[in-house]
Amino acid sequence: MNWVMIFCYKTVLTIRFIFYILWEICLSNLRVSYDVISLSPKSRPGVISIPLDCETPLEISLFANIISLTPGSLTLDISADKKTLYVHSMFVDNDVDALRKELKDKFEKPILEISR
């Protein structure tokens, strides 16, 4: 592929990802708001570790900041070797692996697709 096609492809992916993030922020806002005002909250807060496929500081920063942007989740720390991200989530169910996979599929994979 020539550079023009690659640039157009990456631009489309980036715009689509921005709208996807905005959609996820809206959904997260609704979920957190409902949990806060409901009489029987369903939140189960916890801290999880997410192994990173991101390698560059830009990829890691984008991933960590997007997680923190969505209500109900907050990036706490990154390991010294830059291979693990620690995230506090308001909704940690019994299946922590499913939450890890969900965050990686929703946010990390698109970041890697755009940046590489």
Backbone as JSON Lines, residues from 0, in Angstrom:
{"i":0,"aa":"M","n":[0.84,-1.19,0.0],"ca":[0.0,0.0,0.0],"c":[0.89,1.25,0.0]}
{"i":1,"aa":"N","n":[0.4,2.25,-0.66],"ca":[1.17,3.48,-0.61],"c":[0.81,4.28,0.64]}
{"i":2,"aa":"W","n":[1.58,5.3,0.93],"ca":[1.42,6.04,2.17],"c":[0.09,6.79,2.25]}
{"i":3,"aa":"V","n":[-0.5,7.18,1.12],"ca":[-1.77,7.9,1.13],"c":[-2.89,6.98,1.6]}
{"i":4,"aa":"M","n":[-2.88,5.76,1.11],"ca":[-3.9,4.8,1.52],"c":[-3.77,4.45,3.0]}
{"i":5,"aa":"I","n":[-2.54,4.29,3.44],"ca":[-2.3,3.99,4.85],"c":[-2.77,5.15,5.72]}
{"i":6,"aa":"F","n":[-2.45,6.37,5.33],"ca":[-2.87,7.55,6.08],"c":[-4.39,7.64,6.16]}
{"i":7,"aa":"C","n":[-5.08,7.41,5.04],"ca":[-6.54,7.46,5.03],"c":[-7.13,6.37,5.91]}
{"i":8,"aa":"Y","n":[-6.56,5.19,5.84],"ca":[-7.03,4.06,6.65],"c":[-6.87,4.36,8.14]}
{"i":9,"aa":"K","n":[-5.71,4.85,8.54],"ca":[-5.46,5.18,9.95],"c":[-6.35,6.33,10.41]}
{"i":10,"aa":"T","n":[-6.62,7.29,9.53],"ca":[-7.49,8.41,9.89],"c":[-8.9,7.93,10.15]}
{"i":11,"aa":"V","n":[-9.4,7.06,9.3],"ca":[-10.74,6.5,9.49],"c":[-10.81,5.69,10.79]}
{"i":12,"aa":"L","n":[-9.79,4.88,11.05],"ca":[-9.75,4.11,12.3],"c":[-9.74,5.02,13.52]}
{"i":13,"aa":"T","n":[-8.98,6.09,13.45],"ca":[-8.88,7.02,14.57],"c":[-10.21,7.71,14.84]}
{"i":14,"aa":"I","n":[-10.87,8.19,13.8],"ca":[-12.16,8.87,13.95],"c":[-13.2,7.89,14.51]}
{"i":15,"aa":"R","n":[-13.2,6.69,13.99],"ca":[-14.15,5.68,14.48],"c":[-13.89,5.36,15.95]}
{"i":16,"aa":"F","n":[-12.62,5.27,16.33],"ca":[-12.26,4.98,17.71],"c":[-12.66,6.12,18.65]}
{"i":17,"aa":"I","n":[-12.51,7.35,18.21],"ca":[-12.92,8.5,19.03],"c":[-14.42,8.45,19.31]}
{"i":18,"aa":"F","n":[-15.21,8.16,18.29],"ca":[-16.66,8.06,18.51],"c":[-17.0,6.87,19.41]}
{"i":19,"aa":"Y","n":[-16.26,5.78,19.26],"ca":[-16.47,4.62,20.13],"c":[-16.17,4.96,21.58]}
{"i":20,"aa":"I","n":[-15.09,5.69,21.82],"ca":[-14.76,6.1,23.19],"c":[-15.85,6.99,23.77]}
{"i":21,"aa":"L","n":[-16.33,7.94,22.98],"ca":[-17.42,8.8,23.44],"c":[-18.66,7.99,23.8]}
{"i":22,"aa":"W","n":[-18.97,7.0,22.99],"ca":[-20.11,6.12,23.27],"c":[-19.9,5.35,24.58]}
{"i":23,"aa":"E","n":[-18.7,4.82,24.77],"ca":[-18.39,4.08,25.99],"c":[-18.45,4.98,27.22]}
{"i":24,"aa":"I","n":[-18.03,6.23,27.09],"ca":[-18.12,7.17,28.21],"c":[-19.57,7.42,28.57]}
{"i":25,"aa":"C","n":[-20.44,7.57,27.58],"ca":[-21.87,7.77,27.85],"c":[-22.48,6.55,28.55]}
{"i":26,"aa":"L","n":[-22.17,5.36,28.04],"ca":[-22.7,4.14,28.67],"c":[-22.2,4.0,30.11]}
{"i":27,"aa":"S","n":[-20.93,4.28,30.33],"ca":[-20.37,4.18,31.68],"c":[-21.0,5.2,32.61]}
{"i":28,"aa":"N","n":[-21.24,6.4,32.11],"ca":[-21.92,7.42,32.92],"c":[-23.29,6.94,33.36]}
{"i":29,"aa":"L","n":[-24.03,6.36,32.44],"ca":[-25.37,5.85,32.77],"c":[-25.3,4.74,33.81]}
{"i":30,"aa":"R","n":[-24.35,3.82,33.62],"ca":[-24.23,2.69,34.55],"c":[-23.86,3.17,35.95]}
{"i":31,"aa":"V","n":[-22.9,4.08,36.05],"ca":[-22.48,4.59,37.36],"c":[-23.6,5.42,37.99]}
{"i":32,"aa":"S","n":[-24.25,6.26,37.21],"ca":[-25.35,7.08,37.73],"c":[-26.48,6.21,38.26]}
{"i":33,"aa":"Y","n":[-26.83,5.19,37.51],"ca":[-27.89,4.29,37.96],"c":[-27.5,3.6,39.27]}
{"i":34,"aa":"D","n":[-26.24,3.16,39.35],"ca":[-25.79,2.48,40.56],"c":[-25.78,3.42,41.76]}
{"i":35,"aa":"V","n":[-25.44,4.68,41.55],"ca":[-25.37,5.65,42.64],"c":[-26.77,5.97,43.17]}
{"i":36,"aa":"I","n":[-27.75,6.11,42.29],"ca":[-29.09,6.51,42.74],"c":[-29.99,5.33,43.1]}
{"i":37,"aa":"S","n":[-29.58,4.11,42.77],"ca":[-30.43,2.97,43.08],"c":[-30.39,2.65,44.57]}
{"i":38,"aa":"L","n":[-31.45,2.03,45.05],"ca":[-31.54,1.67,46.46],"c":[-30.67,0.48,46.82]}
{"i":39,"aa":"S","n":[-30.41,-0.37,45.84],"ca":[-29.54,-1.52,46.1],"c":[-28.39,-1.5,45.09]}
{"i":40,"aa":"P","n":[-27.31,-0.84,45.46],"ca":[-26.17,-0.73,44.53],"c":[-25.6,-2.1,44.16]}
{"i":41,"aa":"K","n":[-25.18,-2.21,42.92],"ca":[-24.62,-3.47,42.43],"c":[-23.11,-3.39,42.23]}
{"i":42,"aa":"S","n":[-22.51,-2.29,42.68],"ca":[-21.08,-2.15,42.47],"c":[-20.31,-3.09,43.39]}
{"i":43,"aa":"R","n":[-19.23,-3.62,42.84],"ca":[-18.29,-4.46,43.58],"c":[-16.9,-3.99,43.23]}
{"i":44,"aa":"P","n":[-16.41,-2.96,43.93],"ca":[-15.11,-2.39,43.56],"c":[-13.96,-3.34,43.81]}
{"i":45,"aa":"G","n":[-12.92,-3.17,43.01],"ca":[-11.72,-3.98,43.17],"c":[-10.61,-3.48,42.27]}
{"i":46,"aa":"V","n":[-9.42,-3.99,42.52],"ca":[-8.25,-3.65,41.73],"c":[-7.84,-4.88,40.93]}
{"i":47,"aa":"I","n":[-7.61,-4.67,39.65],"ca":[-7.17,-5.77,38.78],"c":[-5.88,-5.39,38.08]}
{"i":48,"aa":"S","n":[-5.14,-6.39,37.69],"ca":[-3.92,-6.15,36.9],"c":[-4.21,-6.57,35.46]}
{"i":49,"aa":"I","n":[-3.7,-5.76,34.54],"ca":[-3.9,-6.03,33.12],"c":[-2.53,-6.15,32.46]}
{"i":50,"aa":"P","n":[-2.19,-7.33,31.93],"ca":[-0.92,-7.44,31.21],"c":[-1.0,-6.64,29.91]}
{"i":51,"aa":"L","n":[0.05,-5.89,29.62],"ca":[0.04,-4.98,28.49],"c":[0.66,-5.58,27.24]}
{"i":52,"aa":"D","n":[0.01,-5.34,26.1],"ca":[0.59,-5.6,24.8],"c":[1.19,-4.3,24.24]}
{"i":53,"aa":"C","n":[0.77,-3.18,24.81],"ca":[1.32,-1.87,24.43],"c":[2.79,-1.84,24.82]}
{"i":54,"aa":"E","n":[3.61,-1.22,23.96],"ca":[5.04,-1.17,24.25],"c":[5.57,0.24,24.36]}
{"i":55,"aa":"T","n":[5.09,1.15,23.54],"ca":[5.63,2.5,23.56],"c":[4.96,3.33,24.65]}
{"i":56,"aa":"P","n":[5.64,4.36,25.13],"ca":[5.02,5.23,26.14],"c":[3.71,5.86,25.66]}
{"i":57,"aa":"L","n":[3.62,6.19,24.37],"ca":[2.39,6.77,23.84],"c":[1.23,5.78,23.9]}
{"i":58,"aa":"E","n":[1.47,4.54,23.5],"ca":[0.42,3.52,23.55],"c":[-0.03,3.27,24.98]}
{"i":59,"aa":"I","n":[0.91,3.15,25.89],"ca":[0.58,2.9,27.29],"c":[-0.19,4.08,27.88]}
{"i":60,"aa":"S","n":[0.24,5.29,27.59],"ca":[-0.45,6.49,28.1],"c":[-1.86,6.59,27.57]}
{"i":61,"aa":"L","n":[-2.04,6.34,26.28],"ca":[-3.39,6.39,25.71],"c":[-4.3,5.37,26.37]}
{"i":62,"aa":"F","n":[-3.82,4.15,26.5],"ca":[-4.61,3.09,27.11],"c":[-4.99,3.45,28.55]}
{"i":63,"aa":"A","n":[-4.01,3.89,29.32],"ca":[-4.26,4.23,30.72],"c":[-5.22,5.41,30.85]}
{"i":64,"aa":"N","n":[-5.07,6.42,30.01],"ca":[-5.94,7.59,30.09],"c":[-7.36,7.3,29.62]}
{"i":65,"aa":"I","n":[-7.51,6.47,28.62],"ca":[-8.85,6.13,28.16],"c":[-9.58,5.33,29.24]}
{"i":66,"aa":"I","n":[-8.88,4.45,29.91],"ca":[-9.5,3.71,31.02],"c":[-9.94,4.69,32.1]}
{"i":67,"aa":"S","n":[-9.11,5.65,32.42],"ca":[-9.46,6.62,33.47],"c":[-10.58,7.56,33.05]}
{"i":68,"aa":"L","n":[-10.73,7.8,31.76],"ca":[-11.8,8.67,31.27],"c":[-13.19,8.05,31.45]}
{"i":69,"aa":"T","n":[-13.27,6.74,31.36],"ca":[-14.57,6.1,31.49],"c":[-14.96,6.02,32.95]}
{"i":70,"aa":"P","n":[-16.11,6.56,33.31],"ca":[-16.56,6.53,34.72],"c":[-16.65,5.1,35.25]}
{"i":71,"aa":"G","n":[-16.23,4.94,36.49],"ca":[-16.28,3.63,37.12],"c":[-14.96,2.9,37.06]}
{"i":72,"aa":"S","n":[-13.97,3.47,36.38],"ca":[-12.65,2.84,36.32],"c":[-11.57,3.9,36.42]}
{"i":73,"aa":"L","n":[-10.44,3.51,36.98],"ca":[-9.35,4.45,37.2],"c":[-8.03,3.7,37.13]}
{"i":74,"aa":"T","n":[-7.11,4.19,36.34],"ca":[-5.78,3.61,36.28],"c":[-5.01,4.05,37.51]}
{"i":75,"aa":"L","n":[-4.46,3.08,38.23],"ca":[-3.74,3.38,39.46],"c":[-2.24,3.48,39.26]}
{"i":76,"aa":"D","n":[-1.66,2.5,38.56],"ca":[-0.21,2.44,38.46],"c":[0.18,1.54,37.3]}
{"i":77,"aa":"I","n":[1.43,1.64,36.93],"ca":[2.02,0.73,35.95],"c":[3.26,0.12,36.6]}
{"i":78,"aa":"S","n":[3.5,-1.14,36.29],"ca":[4.64,-1.81,36.9],"c":[5.95,-1.19,36.41]}
{"i":79,"aa":"A","n":[7.01,-1.44,37.15],"ca":[8.31,-0.86,36.83],"c":[8.82,-1.33,35.46]}
{"i":80,"aa":"D","n":[8.47,-2.55,35.07],"ca":[8.92,-3.07,33.78],"c":[7.98,-2.69,32.63]}
{"i":81,"aa":"K","n":[6.96,-1.92,32.92],"ca":[5.99,-1.42,31.92],"c":[5.22,-2.55,31.22]}
{"i":82,"aa":"K","n":[5.0,-3.64,31.94],"ca":[4.3,-4.79,31.36],"c":[2.92,-5.02,31.96]}
{"i":83,"aa":"T","n":[2.59,-4.33,33.07],"ca":[1.32,-4.54,33.76],"c":[0.74,-3.2,34.18]}
{"i":84,"aa":"L","n":[-0.56,-3.06,33.94],"ca":[-1.29,-1.86,34.34],"c":[-2.24,-2.25,35.47]}
{"i":85,"aa":"Y","n":[-2.3,-1.45,36.52],"ca":[-3.19,-1.72,37.64],"c":[-4.37,-0.76,37.57]}
{"i":86,"aa":"V","n":[-5.57,-1.32,37.6],"ca":[-6.79,-0.55,37.39],"c":[-7.77,-0.81,38.53]}
{"i":87,"aa":"H","n":[-8.36,0.26,39.06],"ca":[-9.46,0.13,40.02],"c":[-10.75,0.23,39.22]}
{"i":88,"aa":"S","n":[-11.61,-0.75,39.42],"ca":[-12.89,-0.75,38.74],"c":[-14.02,-0.8,39.76]}
{"i":89,"aa":"M","n":[-15.08,-0.11,39.45],"ca":[-16.23,-0.07,40.34],"c":[-17.08,-1.34,40.22]}
{"i":90,"aa":"F","n":[-16.93,-2.03,39.1],"ca":[-17.75,-3.21,38.83],"c":[-16.88,-4.42,38.51]}
{"i":91,"aa":"V","n":[-16.26,-4.99,39.53],"ca":[-15.48,-6.21,39.37],"c":[-16.37,-7.36,39.79]}
{"i":92,"aa":"D","n":[-16.76,-8.16,38.82],"ca":[-17.6,-9.32,39.12],"c":[-16.71,-10.5,39.47]}
{"i":93,"aa":"N","n":[-17.3,-11.67,39.53],"ca":[-16.53,-12.87,39.88],"c":[-15.51,-13.23,38.81]}
{"i":94,"aa":"D","n":[-15.8,-12.87,37.55],"ca":[-14.91,-13.23,36.45],"c":[-13.99,-12.07,36.11]}
{"i":95,"aa":"V","n":[-12.85,-12.01,36.8],"ca":[-11.89,-10.93,36.6],"c":[-11.25,-11.04,35.21]}
{"i":96,"aa":"D","n":[-11.06,-12.28,34.73],"ca":[-10.47,-12.47,33.41],"c":[-11.35,-11.87,32.31]}
{"i":97,"aa":"A","n":[-12.66,-11.97,32.48],"ca":[-13.58,-11.39,31.5],"c":[-13.46,-9.87,31.48]}
{"i":98,"aa":"L","n":[-13.3,-9.25,32.64],"ca":[-13.12,-7.8,32.71],"c":[-11.8,-7.39,32.06]}
{"i":99,"aa":"R","n":[-10.73,-8.14,32.32],"ca":[-9.44,-7.87,31.68],"c":[-9.57,-7.94,30.16]}
{"i":100,"aa":"K","n":[-10.2,-9.0,29.68],"ca":[-10.37,-9.19,28.24],"c":[-11.22,-8.09,27.65]}
{"i":101,"aa":"E","n":[-12.27,-7.68,28.36],"ca":[-13.14,-6.62,27.89],"c":[-12.37,-5.3,27.71]}
{"i":102,"aa":"L","n":[-11.57,-4.93,28.69],"ca":[-10.79,-3.69,28.61],"c":[-9.75,-3.76,27.5]}
{"i":103,"aa":"K","n":[-9.1,-4.91,27.36],"ca":[-8.1,-5.05,26.31],"c":[-8.75,-5.01,24.93]}
{"i":104,"aa":"D","n":[-9.89,-5.68,24.76],"ca":[-10.56,-5.7,23.46],"c":[-11.17,-4.34,23.1]}
{"i":105,"aa":"K","n":[-11.74,-3.67,24.09],"ca":[-12.39,-2.38,23.82],"c":[-11.4,-1.27,23.51]}
{"i":106,"aa":"F","n":[-10.3,-1.24,24.25],"ca":[-9.42,-0.07,24.18],"c":[-8.01,-0.38,23.67]}
{"i":107,"aa":"E","n":[-7.39,-1.44,24.16],"ca":[-5.99,-1.67,23.8],"c":[-5.84,-2.12,22.34]}
{"i":108,"aa":"K","n":[-6.66,-3.04,21.89],"ca":[-6.55,-3.51,20.51],"c":[-6.71,-2.39,19.48]}
{"i":109,"aa":"P","n":[-7.72,-1.53,19.6],"ca":[-7.81,-0.41,18.64],"c":[-6.62,0.53,18.69]}
{"i":110,"aa":"I","n":[-6.09,0.78,19.88],"ca":[-4.92,1.65,20.0],"c":[-3.75,1.04,19.25]}
{"i":111,"aa":"L","n":[-3.55,-0.25,19.42],"ca":[-2.44,-0.93,18.74],"c":[-2.66,-0.95,17.23]}
{"i":112,"aa":"E","n":[-3.88,-1.13,16.81],"ca":[-4.2,-1.14,15.38],"c":[-3.93,0.23,14.74]}
{"i":113,"aa":"I","n":[-4.24,1.28,15.47],"ca":[-4.02,2.64,14.95],"c":[-2.54,3.0,14.97]}
{"i":114,"aa":"S","n":[-1.84,2.64,16.03],"ca":[-0.46,3.09,16.2],"c":[0.57,2.27,15.45]}
{"i":115,"aa":"R","n":[0.21,1.08,15.04],"ca":[1.22,0.22,14.36],"c":[0.92,0.06,12.9]}
